[in-house]
Amino acid sequence: MEHAYYYDRNKFDALLYRIIEQSSTEQALNWLEQQKEKLGEPVSTQRFNLTFTAIPRFMGKQAVKSATPYIALSDNASFFIQGFTLDKLVRIWWLLQFPAADKDAYIRVIEGLFDAADMNEQAALYAALPVLAWPEAWVFRTTEGIRSNIGPVQEAVMLYNIYPARNLEEPAWNQLVMKAFFTDKPIHLVSGLDERANERLAAILTDYAHERWAAGRRVHPMLWRLVGPFINADNFPDIQRIWHSEVNVEKEAAALACASSTYAPAQHLLEQSATLREEVTSHRLTWDTIAARIA
């Protein structure tokens, strides 16, 4: 038997609403409760869509007040709300109010929202991907979001979003990571980065690094995070190149890449610097510390 949600929808709904309460005026909450009551049984799709569009006007766009940057969905999945505005959070909560028992009807309604969405509505819909019912249904929509040239939409798909890493096939995942590099996103905020690292992506990234070097341009140090587990005879000269870089953060990236590798020459290279090896071992040097320095 298929299940619409892989997590406890009712529990998540209640936690989300508690945060909405903390961030809203009484007048705004009254409006939201009225919309919920007016949805009807069966639910009026037209009212559902109109409310989704009207949420910013009645709820406001102030920053959400929350003691935590994320809400646990299950033992191995969290929904990040860091930096959300109230209208975005309320839109995501509102999506939970449409019944998901009829799979085809549910997908049709959510797809309709995607088709008609403005930029902010798209950003909310893409941010909601981890909590939408029937998760396998949104893979194509996710690939559409990756191809988008709208900054807030790209960020909603790529950053703090666990859906792509959990659901995309390798080629689509690799496309997301490459697009994140091309558009200069904070790579360390891409969920599932290490878990979804793969040999094909490492090869694509090293080719990309060669192109940038040939054009006299810098290579993002975080790129080597995804190459490290796949260092081999072909790409080891690239690691040696950044190891000998005069830019400290590049040498540190080489050290971390070598530390994640089982390739003997890479391990020997790391041994050449007792200082860097000790910083890596003691976790004083991590990809997060590098991300903080280049932000």
C-alpha positions as CSV (number, residue, x, y, z in Angstrom):
1,M,0.0,0.0,0.0
2,E,1.3,3.4,-1.0
3,H,1.6,6.2,1.7
4,A,1.3,9.8,0.8
5,Y,3.7,11.1,3.4
6,Y,6.9,9.5,4.6
7,Y,6.8,11.5,7.9
8,D,4.2,12.3,10.5
9,R,2.2,15.0,8.7
10,N,0.0,15.8,11.6
11,K,2.9,16.4,14.0
12,F,4.7,18.5,11.4
13,D,1.6,20.5,10.7
14,A,1.2,21.3,14.5
15,L,4.9,22.3,14.9
16,L,4.7,24.5,11.9
17,Y,1.5,26.2,13.1
18,R,3.1,26.9,16.5
19,I,5.9,28.8,14.8
20,I,3.3,30.7,12.7
21,E,1.4,31.6,15.9
22,Q,4.6,33.0,17.4
23,S,5.3,35.1,14.4
24,S,1.8,36.4,13.6
25,T,-0.7,39.0,14.8
26,E,-4.1,37.9,16.2
27,Q,-5.8,39.5,13.2
28,A,-3.6,37.5,10.7
29,L,-4.2,34.2,12.6
30,N,-8.0,34.8,12.6
31,W,-7.8,35.3,8.8
32,L,-5.9,32.0,8.4
33,E,-8.3,30.1,10.6
34,Q,-11.2,31.5,8.5
35,Q,-9.6,30.3,5.3
36,K,-9.1,26.8,6.8
37,E,-12.8,26.7,7.8
38,K,-13.9,27.9,4.4
39,L,-12.0,25.2,2.5
40,G,-15.0,23.0,2.9
41,E,-15.6,19.2,2.4
42,P,-14.8,18.3,-0.2
43,V,-12.1,20.9,-0.5
44,S,-12.7,23.8,-2.9
45,T,-9.6,23.9,-5.2
46,Q,-10.4,27.4,-6.2
47,R,-10.5,28.6,-2.6
48,F,-7.3,26.7,-1.9
49,N,-5.5,28.4,-4.8
50,L,-6.8,31.9,-4.0
51,T,-5.7,31.6,-0.4
52,F,-2.3,30.4,-1.4
53,T,-1.9,33.5,-3.5
54,A,-3.4,35.9,-0.9
55,I,-1.2,34.8,2.1
56,P,1.4,37.5,1.9
57,R,-1.2,40.2,1.8
58,F,-2.9,39.0,5.0
59,M,-0.1,37.4,6.9
60,G,2.8,39.7,6.2
61,K,6.4,39.1,5.1
62,Q,8.2,39.6,8.4
63,A,11.0,37.2,9.5
64,V,9.9,34.0,11.2
65,K,10.6,33.7,14.9
66,S,11.9,30.3,15.7
67,A,14.3,28.9,18.3
68,T,15.6,26.3,15.9
69,P,16.7,26.5,12.3
70,Y,15.0,23.2,11.4
71,I,12.1,20.9,12.2
72,A,12.8,17.1,12.4
73,L,10.6,15.2,9.9
74,S,12.0,11.7,10.8
75,D,15.1,10.2,12.2
76,N,17.2,11.0,9.2
77,A,15.3,14.0,7.6
78,S,14.9,17.6,8.7
79,F,13.0,20.6,7.2
80,F,15.0,23.8,7.3
81,I,13.2,27.1,8.0
82,Q,16.3,29.2,8.4
83,G,15.8,32.7,7.0
84,F,12.1,32.1,6.1
85,T,9.6,34.9,6.0
86,L,6.2,34.4,7.4
87,D,4.4,34.3,4.1
88,K,6.7,31.6,2.9
89,L,6.2,29.5,6.0
90,V,2.4,29.9,5.9
91,R,2.3,28.9,2.3
92,I,4.1,25.7,3.1
93,W,1.7,25.0,6.0
94,W,-1.2,25.8,3.7
95,L,0.0,23.1,1.2
96,L,-0.4,20.6,4.0
97,Q,-4.1,21.4,4.2
98,F,-5.0,20.0,0.8
99,P,-6.0,16.3,1.2
100,A,-3.5,13.8,-0.3
101,A,-5.6,10.6,-0.3
102,D,-6.5,11.0,-4.0
103,K,-3.1,11.0,-5.5
104,D,-4.0,12.1,-9.0
105,A,-6.1,15.0,-7.7
106,Y,-3.4,16.1,-5.3
107,I,-0.7,16.1,-7.9
108,R,-2.9,18.0,-10.4
109,V,-3.7,20.8,-7.9
110,I,0.0,21.2,-6.8
111,E,1.2,21.1,-10.4
112,G,-1.4,23.8,-11.1
113,L,0.1,26.0,-8.4
114,F,3.6,25.5,-9.9
115,D,2.3,26.4,-13.4
116,A,0.6,29.7,-12.2
117,A,3.2,30.7,-9.6
118,D,5.0,34.0,-9.5
119,M,8.6,34.1,-8.3
120,N,7.8,34.1,-4.5
121,E,5.2,31.4,-4.9
122,Q,7.6,29.3,-6.9
123,A,10.3,29.7,-4.1
124,A,7.8,28.6,-1.5
125,L,6.7,25.6,-3.6
126,Y,10.3,24.5,-4.2
127,A,11.2,25.0,-0.6
128,A,8.2,22.8,0.3
129,L,9.4,19.8,-1.8
130,P,10.6,17.8,1.2
131,V,7.1,17.9,2.8
132,L,4.8,17.5,-0.2
133,A,2.8,14.3,-0.4
134,W,3.8,11.6,-3.0
135,P,7.5,12.6,-3.1
136,E,8.3,10.6,-6.2
137,A,5.9,12.9,-8.2
138,W,8.1,16.0,-8.0
139,V,11.3,14.8,-9.5
140,F,10.6,16.5,-12.9
141,R,9.5,19.7,-11.2
142,T,12.8,19.7,-9.3
143,T,14.8,19.4,-12.5
144,E,12.8,22.3,-13.9
145,G,13.8,24.3,-10.8
146,I,17.5,23.5,-11.3
147,R,17.3,24.9,-14.8
148,S,15.6,28.1,-13.6
149,N,17.5,31.4,-13.9
150,I,15.6,33.0,-11.1
151,G,17.8,33.4,-8.1
152,P,15.3,32.8,-5.3
153,V,14.0,29.8,-7.1
154,Q,17.5,28.3,-7.5
155,E,18.2,28.9,-3.8
156,A,14.9,27.2,-2.8
157,V,15.8,24.1,-4.8
158,M,19.5,24.0,-3.9
159,L,20.0,25.3,-0.4
160,Y,18.9,23.6,2.8
161,N,16.6,21.4,0.7
162,I,16.8,17.7,1.4
163,Y,14.5,16.7,-1.4
164,P,17.0,16.6,-4.3
165,A,19.6,14.5,-2.5
166,R,16.9,12.0,-1.5
167,N,15.1,11.7,-4.8
168,L,17.2,12.7,-7.9
169,E,19.0,10.3,-10.1
170,E,22.7,10.9,-10.4
171,P,22.7,12.9,-13.6
172,A,20.1,15.4,-12.3
173,W,21.9,15.6,-8.9
174,N,25.2,16.3,-10.7
175,Q,23.4,19.0,-12.8
176,L,22.2,20.7,-9.5
177,V,25.7,20.8,-8.1
178,M,27.2,22.1,-11.2
179,K,24.5,24.8,-11.5
180,A,25.3,25.8,-7.9
181,F,28.9,26.3,-8.8
182,F,28.1,28.2,-12.0
183,T,25.7,30.5,-10.1
184,D,28.1,31.0,-7.2
185,K,25.8,29.6,-4.5
186,P,27.2,28.7,-1.0
187,I,28.0,25.1,-1.9
188,H,28.2,24.0,1.8
189,L,24.5,24.7,2.2
190,V,23.5,22.1,-0.4
191,S,22.0,19.2,1.6
192,G,23.4,15.8,1.0
193,L,26.6,17.0,-0.7
194,D,29.0,14.4,0.7
195,E,26.4,11.5,0.7
196,R,25.7,12.1,-3.1
197,A,29.4,12.7,-4.1
198,N,30.2,10.4,-7.1
199,E,32.9,9.6,-9.5
200,R,31.2,11.1,-12.5
201,L,30.7,14.4,-10.7
202,A,34.3,14.5,-9.6
203,A,35.4,14.1,-13.3
204,I,33.0,16.8,-14.5
205,L,34.3,19.2,-11.7
206,T,37.9,18.6,-12.6
207,D,37.2,19.3,-16.2
208,Y,35.5,22.5,-15.1
209,A,38.5,23.4,-12.9
210,H,40.8,23.0,-16.0
211,E,38.5,25.3,-18.0
212,R,38.7,28.0,-15.4
213,W,42.5,27.7,-15.0
214,A,42.9,27.9,-18.8
215,A,40.9,31.1,-18.7
216,G,43.0,32.5,-15.9
217,R,40.2,32.3,-13.4
218,R,40.1,31.0,-9.8
219,V,38.6,27.7,-8.9
220,H,36.2,27.5,-5.9
221,P,38.0,25.7,-3.1
222,M,34.8,23.8,-2.2
223,L,35.0,22.0,-5.6
224,W,37.8,19.8,-4.2
225,R,35.5,18.5,-1.4
226,L,33.7,16.5,-4.1
227,V,36.9,15.4,-5.8
228,G,38.7,14.2,-2.7
229,P,37.0,10.8,-2.3
230,F,37.8,10.1,-6.0
231,I,41.4,11.2,-6.2
232,N,43.2,9.0,-8.7
233,A,46.2,9.1,-11.0
234,D,44.4,11.3,-13.5
235,N,43.3,14.1,-11.2
236,F,46.1,13.9,-8.6
237,P,48.2,16.5,-10.4
238,D,45.3,18.9,-9.8
239,I,45.5,18.2,-6.1
240,Q,49.2,18.8,-6.2
241,R,48.7,22.1,-8.0
242,I,46.4,23.5,-5.2
243,W,48.6,22.0,-2.5
244,H,51.4,24.2,-3.8
245,S,49.1,27.2,-4.2
246,E,50.2,30.5,-2.5
247,V,46.5,31.0,-1.6
248,N,46.2,29.4,1.9
249,V,42.6,28.4,1.6
250,E,43.4,26.4,-1.6
251,K,46.2,24.5,0.1
252,E,43.8,23.8,3.0
253,A,41.2,22.5,0.5
254,A,43.9,20.2,-0.9
255,A,44.7,18.9,2.6
256,L,41.0,18.1,3.3
257,A,40.6,16.5,-0.1
258,C,43.7,14.3,0.6
259,A,42.3,13.4,4.0
260,S,39.1,12.0,2.4
261,S,41.0,9.9,-0.1
262,T,42.3,6.3,0.1
263,Y,44.7,7.0,-2.8
264,A,48.2,6.4,-1.3
265,P,50.0,9.4,-3.1
266,A,47.3,11.7,-1.7
267,Q,47.8,10.4,1.8
268,H,51.6,10.8,1.5
269,L,51.1,14.4,0.3
270,L,49.1,15.2,3.4
271,E,52.0,13.8,5.5
272,Q,54.2,16.5,4.1
273,S,52.7,19.1,6.4
274,A,52.5,18.1,10.0
275,T,50.6,21.3,10.7
276,L,47.8,20.8,8.2
277,R,47.5,17.1,9.0
278,E,47.1,17.9,12.7
279,E,44.5,20.6,12.0
280,V,42.5,18.2,9.9
281,T,42.8,15.4,12.5
282,S,41.7,17.7,15.3
283,H,38.8,19.1,13.2
284,R,40.1,22.7,13.5
285,L,40.2,22.6,9.7
286,T,37.0,21.5,8.1
287,W,35.0,22.3,5.0
288,D,32.8,24.4,7.2
289,T,35.8,26.5,8.3
290,I,36.8,27.0,4.7
291,A,33.2,28.0,3.7
292,A,33.2,30.6,6.5
293,R,36.5,32.1,5.2
294,I,35.4,32.4,1.6
295,A,31.8,33.6,2.3
